[in-house]
Amino acid sequence: MQYLLQVDFPHNGPFGDELTTAMSELAKDIATESGLISKLWTENESEKEAGGIYLFNNLEDAERYLKKHTDRLTSFGYENIRGKIFLVNEALSKLSLPKH
């Protein structure tokens, strides 16, 4: 089974290339997380939000990482951090893949 973790929070910047530069080392560290399949970094400059979508291969690692990431963001001064974990319906997801 796969689990999707959705995290977002108010963020005043940086965005775009500046965010990439500022977070490159963190991105490399996140890539080593146990159970992590992939992460998409998200940002919405007009809404002043940032976050990520993570795919984990088990619930325990998704829950552990949500706590770790929430604690890390809080230590950076972020508030109103929203995190949700969803079970991925893999059968429906496979049916929704584009046919090339």
N, C-alpha and C positions, 0 to 999 in steps of 0.2 A: 504494500500500500504506500501511497505517496501523500504527503501533507503540504499544503500551501500555507505559508505564513505571510500575512499582509501587514506591513507597518507603515504608518505615516505620522507626521508631526509638523507643527508650525516651524517654518525655517525662513529666516530673512536673508539668506545668502551665505556663501557664494552659490552661483548656478553655472551651468554649462562648463566651459573649459576650466574656469577657476575652481569649480567643485571637483572636477577630475584631478586637477593638480593637488588640491588640498586633501583628497581622500584616497589617493592611489595606494599608499601604504596600508591603510585600513582595508581597502578592497583585497589586497594580497593576503592579509591576515584572515579575512572572512572566508576566502577560498579554501582555507585549511580546516574549516569547521566540520566536526564529525556529523555525518549524515546529510550534509548539504549536497544537493544535486546541481542547483544553479541559483543565481541571484540576478534580478533585474533591478538596477538603480532607478528610482523615479524622482522626478522633480517637476514642479509647476510654479514657475516664477511669478506668474500673474496672481496666483492664489497664495503665494508665499508658503509652499509646502514642499516637503521632501520625504523620501522613504524608500521602501523597497518591497519587492515580491520575491520570496524565497521558496524553493522547492526542496523538501526534505524527504528522505526515504523511510523515516519513522517518526512517530509522534513524540517520543521522549526527547529526541534531539531538537525538534521544532520548539517544544516547550522550554527546554533548557536555553536554547538560543534566544528566544523571546525575552526571557528574564535577563540574560546576560546583556543583550542589546539595549533593553529598557534601562538597566542600571548604568550602562555606558553613556547613553544619551542624557540621562539625568545628571550624570557627573559632568557632562559638557554644558549643562545649564538649560537643556530642553525641558519643556513641560507639555502637558496634554498629548502625550505619546499614546497612539492608538495601535493596538496589535490584535490580530485575529488569526486563528488557525482554522483551516478548512480541510476536510478529507477530500482528496481529489477523486472524482468519479472517473476512473481511468477508461472504462468502456465507452462512456459518452464522449470523453475527450478524444479518444482515438477516432471515433466516427466524425468528429468535427475537424480533423486535420485536412488541410487542402490537398487535393489530388493533383499531382504534377505530372 
